[in-house]
């Protein structure tokens, strides 16, 4: 019985650690330009740790066209950027 409790506790600890490893890190930024036709956002952002990029201003494509409708120039946002098919892509915007 004790070994079963230890195994369950160990499994729980592994799940907690694994969940933390896959947690989404949002980055703060400011939308400086919107190109709805090209489905692109120009964002002045803090360091993108997951992409090993320093803070800068750059252009991203959006993963979902609806993201363009949710933002406006000058808006402070928190977002997730990833490489998708070789392109820097905003995959999430915190609402």
C-alpha positions as CSV (number, residue, x, y, z in Angstrom):
1,X,0.0,0.0,0.0
2,X,2.8,2.4,0.9
3,X,4.5,1.8,-2.4
4,X,1.3,2.5,-4.3
5,X,1.0,5.9,-2.4
6,X,4.6,6.7,-3.2
7,X,4.1,5.8,-6.9
8,X,0.9,8.0,-7.1
9,X,2.8,10.9,-5.4
10,X,5.7,10.6,-7.8
11,X,3.4,10.5,-10.8
12,X,1.6,13.6,-9.5
13,X,5.0,15.4,-9.1
14,X,5.9,14.5,-12.6
15,X,2.6,15.8,-14.0
16,X,3.1,19.1,-12.2
17,X,6.7,19.5,-13.5
18,X,5.6,18.5,-17.0
19,X,2.8,21.0,-17.0
20,X,5.2,23.8,-16.0
21,X,7.5,22.8,-18.8
22,X,4.7,23.2,-21.4
23,X,3.4,26.4,-19.9
24,X,2.9,29.3,-22.4
25,X,5.1,32.3,-21.8
26,X,3.4,35.4,-22.9
27,X,5.5,38.4,-24.0
28,X,4.5,42.0,-23.5
29,X,4.4,44.2,-26.6
30,X,2.7,47.1,-28.3
31,X,1.1,46.9,-31.7
32,X,2.6,49.6,-33.9
33,X,1.1,48.7,-37.3
34,X,-1.6,46.5,-38.7
35,X,-1.6,45.1,-42.2
36,X,-5.0,43.4,-42.4
37,X,-4.5,42.5,-46.1
38,X,-1.3,40.7,-45.5
39,X,-2.5,39.4,-42.1
40,X,0.6,40.9,-40.3
41,X,1.2,42.8,-37.1
42,X,4.2,45.0,-36.4
43,X,4.9,44.7,-32.7
44,X,7.5,46.4,-30.4
45,X,8.1,43.6,-27.9
46,X,10.2,42.6,-25.0
47,X,12.6,39.7,-25.2
48,X,11.1,36.5,-26.9
49,X,12.8,33.9,-24.7
50,X,11.4,30.9,-26.6
51,X,12.8,32.3,-29.9
52,X,16.0,33.6,-28.3
53,X,15.4,37.1,-29.6
54,X,16.1,40.4,-27.9
55,X,13.6,43.1,-27.5
56,X,12.9,44.9,-30.8
57,X,10.2,46.0,-33.2
58,X,9.3,43.4,-35.9
59,X,6.6,42.1,-38.2
60,X,4.7,38.9,-37.4
61,X,2.0,37.0,-39.3
62,X,-1.0,35.9,-37.3
63,X,-2.1,32.3,-36.9
64,X,-5.8,33.3,-36.9
65,X,-7.3,36.0,-39.0
66,X,-9.6,37.0,-36.1
67,X,-6.5,38.3,-34.2
68,X,-6.4,41.3,-36.6
69,X,-9.9,42.3,-35.5
70,X,-8.9,42.2,-31.8
71,X,-6.1,44.7,-31.9
72,X,-5.5,48.3,-32.8
73,X,-2.4,50.4,-33.3
74,X,-1.0,51.6,-30.0
75,X,-2.6,48.7,-28.0
76,X,-0.5,47.1,-25.3
77,X,-0.8,43.3,-25.6
78,X,0.6,40.1,-24.2
79,X,1.2,37.5,-26.9
80,X,2.9,34.2,-27.8
81,X,5.1,34.0,-30.9
82,X,6.4,30.8,-32.4
83,X,8.0,29.7,-35.7
84,X,5.3,28.1,-37.8
85,X,6.4,26.8,-41.2
86,X,9.5,28.9,-40.9
87,X,7.6,32.2,-40.3
88,X,7.4,34.2,-37.1
89,X,3.8,33.9,-36.1
90,X,1.6,35.3,-33.3
91,X,-0.2,32.2,-32.1
92,X,-2.0,33.6,-29.1
93,X,-3.1,37.0,-27.8
94,X,-4.2,37.4,-24.2
95,X,-7.6,39.0,-23.9
